[in-house]
């Protein structure tokens, strides 16, 4: 019995000894963990805006002397999703910069100006293209830090806020806020650390002076200071955009609007620029146009002139430009120069009737144009038709030539020309802009094309068409402005409200022919304009100035600003 008691005491003693050893080991682990750095990088870690993206890189960072290279696929992921190689040159765009860099000369072209560099693009052992990002800080708007002792490369966007703390006491930086967490770095009293996130549960996530990211007890930090503020781009137009196109042909002089003003209008788009058959950029401004700009600015209207590709033969001419990088560059340079020359506020690109096979090249044109327009402080808006077929009978050159997702992502605004559902190319009578068609098309912009609503300007027609049907069943149309439509329809013509298109429809006989008209008026426009407020779109554009009735601008302003 005594032996049994002794064995029991021995077991208890062994258990207590084991517990004591475990406690000592845990305490020792805490002590060692506070003073020994356990997190050693074996390859260069890339930290972009305080996020370690190393595990997501497609290729390793390469460092050769003072030059730091990042692969093109990783540039595509984190800086420029549209980066591409053209004629043995890498072309990359970011915010207000478009840059070209080759593989054999230490130079780079940025926004049309040549810059000397200490390195050029190169092919890696894996066949991938690598860019010397250390030479491209101004292109991507970044600050670069490389810390050889920790093998950390930091890239910080200069337009983002950055705050720092001063460390009050020597501290260990932990991998997490858990009870047991490894030490990733140590900091000393007086060190500066970058704030990564707001304090939580007594800890603050920070970045050390040599690039390590981890957690420190918040009470060991002091003197939070902002070393850089967020640079948010100011919107040129506050509230809803209310724009009209002022078309006066390619040769006519700009109209005099002296003494005129229009309630709610904040943008005007005169027909100042177009391409000729040779693809040259033609200016139609003159003294009258300069007076027009002065009038607009005196009324606090922004001026976003059209650049058009209209006329016979322009299908091939436009294709020729889109298929040549040098010709695109030349056109872009001309547009950017005009913005500065005439003190413009923006540009409206109105290219229509383009080859479907040039769709991606037209997107490249918009991608390459955007930074040049932003660099001059101007706004870029791009006109597009309805997805999946624009005008009945018009063919793919008026609809399938646009990549609306890319245009909507890159440009400041994408302008949905919500007309002509049935237009000049159609031999079948139909509405110019039915509500159901416009609503379905807009939903495709928002969902299928994934365009942000605040980037979509919804364009309305200030006209309709009177159709004349022949005995063969084919129809021809005549354009009639909304200010004249009531005078064109016989007073005894019966009107019937069509709820699908949300328009009044009239049909009557004239000189032995059947006339059909889907009437555009305040009632029908109210229905379509409600799509702007319902979907919180950027605003409205009206085609075209001069077709409106008296009081129209007041009506339009009230409708698009309804709560």
C-alpha positions in Angstrom: 0.0 0.0 0.0 2.9 2.3 0.7 4.4 1.6 -2.6 1.1 2.5 -4.3 1.1 5.9 -2.5 4.8 6.5 -3.5 4.0 5.7 -7.1 1.0 8.1 -7.0 3.2 10.9 -5.6 5.8 10.3 -8.2 3.2 10.6 -11.0 1.9 13.9 -9.6 5.5 15.1 -9.2 6.3 14.2 -12.9 3.1 15.9 -14.1 4.0 19.1 -12.1 7.6 19.0 -13.5 6.2 18.6 -17.1 3.8 21.5 -16.6 6.7 23.6 -15.1 8.9 22.8 -18.1 6.2 23.7 -20.5 5.6 27.0 -18.7 9.3 27.8 -18.7 9.5 27.0 -22.5 6.6 29.2 -23.2 8.1 32.1 -21.2 11.4 31.5 -22.8 9.8 31.5 -26.3 8.2 34.9 -25.4 11.5 36.2 -24.2 13.4 35.0 -27.3 10.6 36.0 -29.6 10.9 39.6 -28.3 14.6 39.9 -29.1 15.3 37.5 -32.0 14.2 38.2 -35.6 12.7 34.9 -36.8 11.4 36.1 -40.2 14.2 36.1 -42.8 13.5 36.8 -46.5 15.2 34.4 -49.0 14.2 36.5 -52.0 13.2 40.1 -52.7 9.8 40.9 -51.3 7.7 43.4 -53.1 5.5 45.7 -51.0 3.1 47.9 -52.9 1.3 50.6 -50.9 1.9 48.7 -47.7 0.7 45.3 -49.0 3.2 42.5 -49.5 2.3 41.1 -52.9 5.3 38.7 -53.2 3.3 35.5 -53.1 1.1 36.8 -56.0 4.0 37.8 -58.3 4.2 35.9 -61.6 7.9 36.5 -61.8 10.7 37.4 -59.3 11.9 40.9 -59.0 15.4 41.4 -60.6 18.0 43.7 -59.1 21.1 44.5 -61.1 23.3 47.2 -59.4 21.1 50.2 -59.0 18.5 49.0 -61.5 15.3 47.3 -60.4 13.3 45.3 -62.9 9.7 44.0 -62.6 8.2 41.8 -65.2 5.6 43.0 -67.7 3.0 40.6 -66.5 3.4 42.0 -62.9 3.3 45.6 -64.3 0.0 44.6 -66.0 -1.4 43.3 -62.7 -0.5 46.3 -60.5 0.0 49.3 -62.7 -1.2 49.1 -66.3 -3.6 46.4 -67.4 -3.3 47.7 -71.0 0.5 47.5 -71.3 1.5 46.2 -74.7 4.5 45.7 -77.0 4.4 47.5 -80.4 7.2 47.3 -82.9 9.8 46.1 -80.4 8.8 48.8 -78.0 6.9 48.5 -74.7 4.1 51.1 -74.5 2.6 51.7 -71.1 0.0 54.2 -69.8 -0.8 55.3 -66.3 -2.9 58.2 -65.2 -1.4 61.2 -67.0 1.6 59.5 -68.7 2.1 57.4 -71.8 5.6 56.0 -72.1 7.6 54.1 -74.7 10.7 52.2 -73.8 12.8 50.0 -76.1 15.2 47.0 -75.7 18.4 48.5 -76.9 18.8 52.2 -76.0 18.9 53.9 -72.6 16.0 56.3 -73.3 12.3 56.6 -72.9 9.6 58.7 -74.5 7.1 60.2 -72.1 4.2 62.2 -73.4 6.0 62.9 -76.6 9.3 64.0 -75.0 12.5 61.9 -74.9 14.0 61.2 -71.5 17.5 59.7 -70.9 17.6 56.6 -68.7 20.3 54.4 -67.1 18.6 51.2 -68.4 16.2 49.8 -70.9 13.7 47.0 -71.2 15.1 43.5 -71.4 14.1 39.9 -71.9 14.6 37.7 -68.8 16.0 34.1 -68.8 12.3 33.0 -68.7 11.6 34.9 -71.9 9.4 37.5 -70.2 9.9 41.2 -70.8 11.2 43.1 -67.8 10.9 46.9 -67.3 13.4 49.0 -65.3 10.8 50.3 -62.9 13.5 52.3 -61.0 13.7 54.4 -64.2 9.9 54.8 -64.4 9.0 56.4 -61.1 7.5 59.4 -62.8 5.5 57.3 -65.2 3.8 55.3 -62.5 3.8 58.0 -59.9 5.7 56.1 -57.2 8.4 56.4 -54.6 10.8 53.4 -54.5 12.7 52.1 -51.5 15.0 49.0 -51.6 16.4 47.7 -48.3 19.2 45.2 -49.0 19.4 44.0 -45.4 15.8 42.8 -45.3 15.5 42.2 -49.1 12.4 44.3 -49.3 11.4 46.6 -52.2 8.7 49.1 -51.5 6.6 51.0 -54.0 4.4 53.8 -52.7 2.0 55.8 -54.9 2.7 59.5 -54.5 -1.0 60.4 -54.7 -1.9 58.3 -51.6 -2.0 59.4 -48.1 0.9 58.3 -45.9 1.2 58.7 -42.1 4.1 58.0 -39.8 4.7 57.5 -36.1 7.7 57.8 -33.9 8.5 54.8 -31.8 8.6 55.6 -28.0 10.4 52.4 -26.8 12.4 49.6 -28.3 9.9 47.1 -29.5 9.4 43.8 -31.4 7.2 43.9 -34.5 5.0 40.8 -34.6 3.5 38.9 -37.5 0.1 39.0 -35.9 -1.8 40.2 -32.8 -2.1 36.7 -31.4 -0.7 35.5 -28.1 2.0 33.6 -29.8 3.3 35.4 -32.9 6.8 35.4 -34.4 8.9 38.5 -34.5 9.4 39.9 -38.0 11.5 42.9 -37.1 12.7 45.1 -34.3 12.5 48.9 -33.9 14.3 51.2 -31.6 13.2 54.3 -29.7 13.1 57.3 -32.1 12.6 55.2 -35.2 10.0 56.3 -37.7 7.4 53.8 -38.9 4.7 54.0 -41.6 1.1 53.5 -40.5 -0.6 50.7 -42.4 -4.0 50.5 -40.7 -5.9 52.0 -37.8 -5.3 50.6 -34.2 -7.2 47.5 -33.3 -7.3 45.6 -30.0 -4.3 47.6 -28.7 -2.1 47.0 -31.8 -1.3 49.0 -34.8 -0.1 47.6 -38.2 3.0 49.4 -39.3 5.9 49.3 -41.8 9.4 49.6 -40.5 12.1 51.8 -42.0 13.5 48.8 -43.8 10.2 47.7 -45.3 9.0 45.0 -42.8 5.3 44.9 -42.1 3.8 43.8 -38.8 2.1 44.7 -35.6 3.3 46.8 -32.6 1.5 47.7 -29.4 -0.2 51.0 -30.0 1.0 52.5 -26.7 4.6 52.3 -28.0 3.8 54.8 -30.8 3.7 58.6 -30.6 3.4 61.7 -32.7 1.3 60.6 -35.7 2.0 62.9 -38.6 0.8 63.0 -42.2 3.8 63.1 -44.6 1.6 62.9 -47.7 -2.1 63.7 -48.4 -4.5 61.9 -50.7 -4.5 63.7 -54.0 -8.0 63.4 -55.2 -8.8 64.5 -58.7 -11.3 67.4 -58.7 -14.4 66.8 -60.9 -14.6 69.4 -63.6 -18.4 69.4 -63.5 -20.2 69.3 -60.1 -23.5 67.5 -60.2 -25.0 66.1 -63.4 -23.3 66.8 -66.7 -25.8 68.6 -69.0 -24.2 68.9 -72.4 -25.4 69.7 -75.9 -23.7 69.1 -79.2 -23.5 72.3 -81.4 -23.1 70.9 -84.9 -22.5 73.4 -87.8 -20.9 71.1 -90.4 -17.2 70.8 -91.2 -17.0 74.0 -93.2 -19.5 76.4 -91.7 -18.4 78.9 -89.1 -19.2 78.5 -85.5 -22.6 80.2 -84.6 -22.7 83.3 -82.5 -24.3 82.6 -79.1 -23.6 86.0 -77.7 -26.3 87.1 -75.2 -27.7 83.5 -75.0 -27.7 81.3 -71.9 -29.4 78.0 -71.1 -30.6 76.9 -67.7 -28.8 74.0 -66.3 -26.3 73.5 -69.2 -22.7 73.2 -68.1 -20.9 71.7 -71.1 -21.0 72.6 -74.8 -19.6 70.5 -77.6 -19.1 72.5 -80.8 -18.1 70.8 -84.1 -14.6 72.2 -84.2 -12.5 69.2 -85.4 -12.7 66.4 -87.9 -10.5 64.1 -90.0 -10.3 64.5 -93.7 -10.0 61.7 -96.3 -6.2 61.6 -95.9 -6.6 61.2 -92.1 -5.4 64.7 -91.3 -6.7 66.5 -88.2 -8.7 69.5 -89.5 -9.5 72.5 -87.3 -12.6 74.5 -88.0 -12.3 77.1 -85.2 -11.3 80.5 -86.6 -12.2 83.8 -85.1 -15.9 82.7 -84.7 -14.8 79.6 -82.8 -12.6 81.6 -80.5 -15.5 84.0 -79.7 -17.7 80.9 -79.1 -15.2 79.6 -76.5 -15.1 83.0 -74.9 -18.9 83.1 -74.7 -19.0 79.6 -73.2 -16.4 80.4 -70.6 -18.1 83.7 -69.7 -21.3 81.6 -69.0 -19.3 79.0 -67.0 -19.8 76.4 -69.6 -17.0 73.8 -70.2 -16.0 73.4 -73.8 -15.5 69.8 -75.0 -15.4 70.1 -78.8 -16.2 67.1 -81.1 -13.5 65.3 -83.1 -15.4 63.5 -85.8 -14.6 61.0 -88.6 -17.6 61.7 -90.8 -17.9 61.7 -94.6 -17.5 59.3 -97.5 -14.4 57.1 -97.5 -13.8 57.5 -93.8 -14.3 53.8 -93.0 -11.0 53.0 -94.7 -9.3 56.2 -93.6 -10.1 55.6 -89.9 -9.0 52.0 -90.2 -5.7 53.1 -91.7 -5.0 55.4 -88.7 -6.1 52.8 -86.1 -3.7 50.2 -87.7 -0.6 52.4 -87.4 0.9 53.3 -84.0 2.7 56.3 -85.5 -0.5 57.6 -87.1 -2.4 57.3 -83.8 0.4 59.2 -82.1 0.3 61.9 -84.7 -3.5 62.3 -84.3 -3.2 62.3 -80.5 -0.5 64.9 -80.6 -2.7 67.1 -82.7 -5.7 66.8 -80.4 -3.5 67.5 -77.3 -2.0 70.5 -79.0 -5.5 71.8 -79.8 -6.6 71.5 -76.2 -3.7 73.8 -75.2 -4.0 76.1 -78.2 -7.6 77.0 -77.7 -7.8 76.7 -73.9 -10.3 73.9 -74.1 -11.7 72.0 -71.1 -12.1 68.6 -72.8 -12.6 66.6 -76.0 -15.5 64.6 -77.3 -14.4 61.7 -79.6 -17.2 61.0 -82.0 -15.9 58.2 -84.3 -18.6 56.1 -85.9 -18.7 53.7 -88.9 -15.5 51.8 -88.1 -14.5 48.2 -89.0 -15.4 45.6 -86.5 -11.9 44.0 -86.8 -10.5 47.4 -85.7 -12.3 47.3 -82.4 -9.3 46.6 -80.2 -7.2 49.1 -82.1 -9.8 51.8 -81.5 -9.6 50.9 -77.8 -5.8 51.3 -78.1 -6.3 54.8 -79.5 -8.5 55.7 -76.6 -6.0 54.2 -74.1 -3.1 56.1 -75.7 -5.1 59.4 -76.0 -6.5 59.5 -72.4 -3.2 60.3 -70.5 -2.4 63.1 -73.0 -5.8 64.7 -72.4 -5.5 64.3 -68.7 -2.0 65.8 -68.8 -3.4 69.0 -70.2 -6.0 69.1 -67.4 -8.8 68.2 -69.8 -11.7 65.7 -69.8 -12.1 62.9 -72.4 -15.6 61.8 -73.4 -16.2 59.1 -76.0 -19.4 58.5 -77.9 -20.7 55.0 -78.5 -23.8 53.4 -79.8 -26.0 50.8 -78.2 -24.5 47.3 -77.7 -25.4 44.3 -79.8 -26.6 46.3 -82.8 -27.1 50.1 -82.9 -29.4 51.2 -85.8 -31.7 48.9 -87.7 -30.0 48.1 -91.0 -26.8 50.0 -90.2 -24.6 46.9 -89.9 -21.7 46.1 -87.5 -19.7 49.2 -88.4 -21.9 51.3 -86.1 -22.1 49.0 -83.1 -19.7 46.1 -83.0 -16.7 48.4 -83.5 -16.7 49.5 -79.8 -15.3 47.7 -76.8 -17.5 49.6 -74.4 -15.9 48.0 -71.3 -12.4 49.3 -72.1 -13.6 52.7 -73.2 -15.8 53.1 -70.1 -12.9 52.1 -67.9 -10.3 54.3 -69.5 -12.1 57.6 -70.6 -13.5 60.0 -68.1 -17.0 59.5 -69.6 -18.6 57.2 -72.1 -21.5 58.8 -73.9 -24.3 56.4 -74.8 -26.0 57.7 -77.9 -29.5 56.3 -77.2 -30.6 56.7 -80.8 -31.2 55.7 -83.7 -33.0 52.5 -83.0 -34.5 52.9 -86.5 -32.6 55.5 -88.6 -31.6 56.5 -92.0 -30.3 53.0 -92.9 -33.5 51.3 -92.1 -36.2 50.6 -94.7 -38.6 49.6 -92.0 -40.5 52.1 -90.0 -39.8 52.3 -86.3 -39.1 54.5 -83.3 -35.9 56.6 -83.1 -35.5 55.8 -79.4 -38.0 53.5 -77.7 -37.9 53.4 -73.9 -37.7 49.6 -73.7 -34.8 49.5 -76.2 -32.9 52.3 -74.4 -33.5 50.7 -71.0 -32.3 47.3 -72.1 -29.2 48.8 -73.8 -28.4 50.8 -70.7 -28.6 47.7 -68.5 -26.0 46.1 -70.8 -23.7 49.0 -70.2 -24.1 48.6 -66.5 -24.0 44.8 -66.2 -22.5 43.1 -69.3 -20.0 45.9 -70.0 -19.5 46.6 -66.3 -19.3 50.4 -66.7 -19.6 52.5 -63.6 -22.9 54.5 -63.7 -21.0 57.7 -62.7 -19.1 57.5 -66.0 -22.1 57.1 -68.3 -23.6 60.2 -70.0 -27.0 59.3 -71.5 -27.6 61.1 -74.8 -31.1 61.9 -76.0 -32.4 62.8 -79.5 -34.1 66.2 -79.9 -35.7 64.9 -83.0 -37.9 62.0 -84.4 -38.6 60.7 -87.8 -41.8 60.7 -90.0 -41.8 57.5 -92.0 -43.4 57.2 -95.4 -44.3 53.6 -96.4 -44.4 52.7 -100.1 -46.7 50.1 -101.7 -43.8 47.7 -101.6 -43.8 47.9 -97.8 -40.4 49.7 -97.6 -40.2 52.9 -95.7 -38.2 56.1 -95.9 -37.8 58.7 -93.2 -37.6 62.4 -92.7 -35.9 63.9 -89.6 -38.1 66.3 -87.7 -37.0 68.3 -84.6 -39.1 68.1 -81.5 -39.9 71.8 -81.8 -41.5 71.2 -85.2 -43.2 67.8 -84.8 -46.6 69.1 -83.8 -46.8 71.3 -86.9 -45.9 68.4 -89.1 -48.6 66.0 -88.0 -52.2 66.7 -89.2 -54.4 68.0 -86.3 -57.0 65.2 -86.9 -54.3 62.4 -86.8 -55.1 60.0 -84.0 -52.4 59.6 -81.4 -52.1 56.4 -79.3 -49.8 55.9 -76.3 -47.5 52.9 -76.7 -46.4 51.8 -73.3 -43.5 49.6 -74.4 -41.7 52.4 -76.2 -43.4 55.0 -74.0 -44.2 57.3 -76.9 -47.3 58.6 -78.6 -47.7 56.9 -82.0 -49.6 58.5 -84.9 -50.5 57.0 -88.3 -52.2 58.9 -91.1 -52.6 59.1 -94.9 -51.0 61.8 -97.0 -51.0 62.0 -100.8 -51.9 58.3 -100.9 -49.1 57.2 -98.7 -49.1 55.9 -95.2 -47.2 58.1 -92.7 -46.0 56.7 -89.3 -44.4 58.6 -86.5 -43.3 57.8 -83.0 -43.5 61.2 -81.3 -40.7 62.6 -79.2 -42.0 65.1 -76.7 -41.8 66.0 -73.0 -43.9 63.0 -72.0 -41.6 60.5 -73.8 -38.4 62.3 -72.8 -39.5 62.2 -69.1 -39.6 58.5 -69.2 -36.1 58.1 -70.8 -34.6 60.8 -68.5 -35.8 58.9 -65.5 -33.2 56.3 -66.4 -30.5 58.9 -65.5 -31.8 59.5 -61.9 -32.8 55.8 -61.3 -29.3 54.6 -62.2 -27.4 57.6 -60.9 -25.8 58.2 -64.2 -23.3 61.0 -64.8 -25.7 63.2 -66.8 -27.2 63.9 -70.2 -26.2 65.0 -73.6 -28.6 66.4 -76.3 -28.3 66.0 -80.0 -28.5 68.7 -81.2 -28.6 72.4 -80.3 -31.2 74.2 -82.3 -33.8 71.4 -82.4 -35.2 72.2 -78.9 -38.4 74.1 -78.2 -38.7 77.1 -76.0 -38.5 76.2 -72.3 -36.7 72.9 -73.1 -33.6 73.6 -71.1 -35.5 74.4 -67.9 -37.5 71.2 -68.3 -34.3 69.1 -68.9 -32.6 70.6 -65.9 -35.5 69.9 -63.6 -35.8 66.3 -64.8 -32.2 65.2 -64.4 -31.9 66.8 -61.0 -35.0 65.2 -59.5 -34.4 63.5 -56.2 
